[in-house]
Amino acid sequence: MSRLWNSRRAAILPNSRMVYFQRNGIFHALACDAAGEIALHIIEENQDLGAASALLQQEGLSDAGLMLLDNPFILLPTAFENSDLPGFLPPTIKTTQVEKGLTIKVGNCAAEKNFHAIVPLYYIAKESAEKHKQLVYSCLIDGVLLVLFFRNGLCELANIYKVKNDSDILYFSVAPVKKAGLTVDRVHFEFLAETEELKSLMRTVSRFLPDASAAKIDLPYIAGEYPPFAPIAFLMYQYLQCELPAES
């Protein structure tokens, strides 16, 4: 095991909020104190799920919620919450009300404390949508693309795709715009990804999208001293800052 990031600023207390994420041998854990400040942030190479679980116990993070990425989800107006769900959404569904009249339902989510990455991403994109009449916000994490489309401040689409290259990302980011009958010159596009992936992606999309930018990552670290895998940390941190409506 190799520790890639180790920030300890305060003790883990009973009222601390904690989340973790593990994918492709990289383990992330983040805890915030009652004031919302980062108390502990760990990133390490760890292929062993058992060892990761032991580390959570060791660090006092046994109550941490797991951030999910691959699970299917749907964005659903609350008015249709009791309607039949699409067949692709598997059982064991967790419902999160992201705002009045709008919920996100996640399949294969048995533990109440777990959550999908689309939830904090929704709030990040929503903030940007308040500045742009039409917005597509795309987030790339390890070959998984999360896309949200906002029109006039309202989220009309949230979806998840497996992608292999920049062309795939461009295609799925533009798809909701075409479906809405708009042209790309009337939409602002933002992309969140790892630094090197983002550089390549922005070179590609800038040839086709007149209004595209790299998303700003807001973490309580000194500029230029962000941890590796900063987009993942950004999603985890944002979730811990959310004042979520009641979940069921």
Secondary structure as GFF3:
##gff-version 3
##sequence-region A 1 248
A	DSSP	beta_strand	2	8	.	.	.	ID=ss1
A	DSSP	beta_strand	17	23	.	.	.	ID=ss2
A	DSSP	beta_strand	26	32	.	.	.	ID=ss3
A	DSSP	beta_strand	38	45	.	.	.	ID=ss4
A	DSSP	alpha_helix	49	58	.	.	.	ID=ss5
A	DSSP	beta_strand	65	68	.	.	.	ID=ss6
A	DSSP	beta_strand	73	77	.	.	.	ID=ss7
A	DSSP	three_ten_helix	78	80	.	.	.	ID=ss8
A	DSSP	beta_strand	94	99	.	.	.	ID=ss9
A	DSSP	beta_strand	102	106	.	.	.	ID=ss10
A	DSSP	beta_strand	115	116	.	.	.	ID=ss11
A	DSSP	alpha_helix	118	129	.	.	.	ID=ss12
A	DSSP	beta_strand	134	141	.	.	.	ID=ss13
A	DSSP	beta_strand	144	151	.	.	.	ID=ss14
A	DSSP	beta_strand	154	162	.	.	.	ID=ss15
A	DSSP	alpha_helix	166	179	.	.	.	ID=ss16
A	DSSP	three_ten_helix	184	186	.	.	.	ID=ss17
A	DSSP	beta_strand	188	192	.	.	.	ID=ss18
A	DSSP	alpha_helix	195	205	.	.	.	ID=ss19
A	DSSP	beta_strand	212	214	.	.	.	ID=ss20
A	DSSP	alpha_helix	230	241	.	.	.	ID=ss21
###
